Amino acid sequence: MKSRKLKSKVRVKKTEADLAVFKLLINNQGKFIIEKSMYPLNKIELHFKKENSGLINSMLRECNMEFERLSDFLDQIVKKIGWNLYCI
């Protein structure tokens, strides 16, 4: 069996990043799942330019608050119809 050749160790500068992600999913048992992920706040200054880090920080805080409101809203809807909602 031939071993796999590794790519070069040169770091590639990425042009995009997922800062905040909100997903509403349904699994094969019919259960709704909310999946939220946020870019780590302690890594912002490390990975982004200093002049952008303040804005990114503020946007992530606002997104987190809005995601919580949206989660609560969806939870109310699901409870009214008698289903379950799981947050990850």
N, C-alpha and C positions, 0 to 999 in steps of 0.2 A: 504494500500500500504506500503510495507516494504521500509525503507530508506536504501540508498546505504552506504555500509561500506567504509570508506576512507582508503587508503593505509597508511602505516606508514610514519611518517614525516622524516624518515632518508634520507639524501641527498645521491644520487648515483653519483659517479664520472663518468662522461661520458668519453668515449675513443675516440670519433670523434666529429668534429664540421664542419658545412658548413661555410667556410670562405668567399668564393666568388661563386656566382651562376649566370649563364647566361642561359636564356631559350628563345628559339624561338618557339612561339606558333601560332596556327591558330584557330580562333574561328568558330562558326557555321555559321557566315555570310561571311566567307572567308577572314576576315581581319587578317593580321599578327600582332603579338604582341611580343615585346621584353620585357622580365622581367629580371631585374638585381637586385641582392642584395649583399651587402657586410657586413661582420662582423663589428660592430662599432669599430672604431679605439680607442676610449677612453676606451673601455672595455678590450683591449688586455692584458694590464699589470695586470688587475684584475683576468682574467681567465686563463692565461697561465704563464708558468715559465718565469722568468726574462731573462734567457739565450736564450729563443726562441722568445721573444717578438719583438726584433729588426728585425729578419728575417721575421716574420709574417707581421710586419708593412710594410716592403719593398715589400714583395710579393703582399700584398693587393693594394699598390700604383701602382705597375706594372699591376696587373690584371685590375684595374680601367681604366688605360690608354688603355690597349688592348681591353677591353670591349667597350670603346668609339670608337676606330678605327673599330671594328667589327660592331658596330651599324651603323656607317656612311657608311661602305661598303654595308651592307644589305639594308640600306635606298636608296643608289644609284641604286642597282639592282631593288628594288621594284618600284622606280620612273621610271626606263626605261620601265618597262612593264605596268605602269599606275595603280598600286595598292597603297594602303595606309599601312603605318607601324606605329604602336603606341608603344611608349616606356613607360614602367612603372618603 
